[in-house]
Amino acid sequence: MLGRYSDGLGKTWDDPDAMKFFNDGAANFPYLSDGMWFLTQHKRWGLLKSHPDYLATARQVNRIDVYKQAASAAGVSLPKSEMRSSKLVDGVVWDGKNPAAYADGFKINAV
């Protein structure tokens, strides 16, 4: 978890993207894009029958206003944007721009 790894066979390496629990607030900020991604997975696996208003729902759940108050009180910096993009394990880049198409684009789903 600290970024220094060993495979047990004598090979060791350092990971520049080691586990980050706080990272000056970047690790625990409630990004809207992350909330939207979770909703796409709910849609993918049949937990949602129709596409919600992804952004509006994420705004209700990921209470950035509350986080900002706490961050301000603790002197924690805020990211420049409430959205971020991520390259996921399947190589697809998630950026939140078209969540319905993303949710419907999986070959494997509950339907």
C-alpha positions in Angstrom: 0.0 0.0 0.0 3.0 2.3 0.4 4.2 1.9 -3.2 7.2 -0.4 -2.7 6.3 -4.0 -3.8 8.0 -7.3 -4.0 6.7 -10.4 -5.9 8.3 -12.9 -3.5 10.7 -14.1 -6.2 13.3 -11.4 -5.8 11.7 -8.7 -8.0 10.9 -5.4 -6.3 9.5 -2.2 -7.8 8.1 1.2 -6.8 4.6 2.3 -7.9 4.2 6.0 -8.4 0.5 5.6 -8.1 0.5 3.9 -4.7 -2.6 3.8 -2.5 -3.6 7.3 -1.4 -6.0 7.7 1.5 -6.0 11.4 1.7 -3.6 13.0 -0.8 -4.3 16.5 0.4 -8.1 16.0 0.0 -8.0 14.7 -3.6 -8.6 11.1 -2.6 -11.7 11.6 -0.7 -13.4 14.5 -2.6 -16.9 13.5 -3.6 -16.5 14.0 -7.4 -19.8 14.2 -9.3 -18.3 12.1 -12.0 -17.6 9.3 -9.5 -21.2 9.4 -8.3 -22.4 9.3 -11.9 -20.2 6.3 -12.6 -21.8 4.4 -9.7 -25.2 5.1 -11.1 -24.1 3.8 -14.5 -23.2 0.5 -12.9 -26.6 0.4 -11.1 -28.2 0.8 -14.5 -25.9 -1.7 -16.1 -26.7 -4.4 -13.6 -30.5 -3.8 -13.6 -30.8 -2.0 -10.3 -32.2 1.0 -12.2 -34.9 0.4 -14.8 -34.4 3.6 -16.6 -31.7 6.2 -16.9 -31.8 8.8 -14.1 -30.8 12.3 -14.4 -27.2 11.3 -13.6 -25.8 14.7 -12.8 -28.8 15.9 -10.7 -28.8 12.6 -8.7 -25.0 12.8 -8.1 -25.4 16.4 -6.9 -28.0 15.2 -4.3 -25.9 12.3 -3.1 -22.4 13.6 -3.3 -22.9 16.6 -1.1 -20.0 18.8 -2.3 -21.4 21.7 -0.4 -21.0 19.9 2.9 -17.5 18.7 1.9 -16.5 22.2 1.0 -17.6 23.5 4.5 -15.6 20.8 6.2 -12.6 21.2 3.9 -12.6 25.0 4.6 -12.7 24.4 8.3 -9.8 21.9 8.1 -7.8 24.0 5.7 -7.9 21.3 3.0 -7.6 22.4 -0.6 -10.3 21.6 -3.2 -9.8 20.2 -6.7 -10.3 22.6 -9.6 -13.3 20.7 -10.9 -16.1 18.6 -9.5 -15.7 16.2 -12.4 -12.7 14.1 -13.4 -11.8 11.5 -15.9 -10.4 8.1 -15.2 -9.0 5.3 -17.4 -10.6 2.2 -16.0 -9.2 -1.3 -15.9 -10.9 -2.2 -19.2 -9.1 0.6 -20.9 -12.2 2.8 -21.4 -12.0 6.4 -20.3 -14.9 7.5 -18.1 -15.4 11.2 -18.0 -19.1 11.6 -17.3 -20.0 13.4 -20.5 -22.5 10.8 -21.7 -23.4 8.5 -18.9 -26.4 6.9 -20.6 -24.4 5.8 -23.6 -21.6 4.6 -21.3 -24.1 2.5 -19.2 -25.7 1.1 -22.4 -22.3 0.3 -24.0 -21.3 -2.7 -22.1 -21.5 -6.1 -23.8 -22.0 -7.8 -20.4 -24.9 -6.5 -18.4 -28.0 -7.6 -16.5 -30.4 -7.4 -19.4 
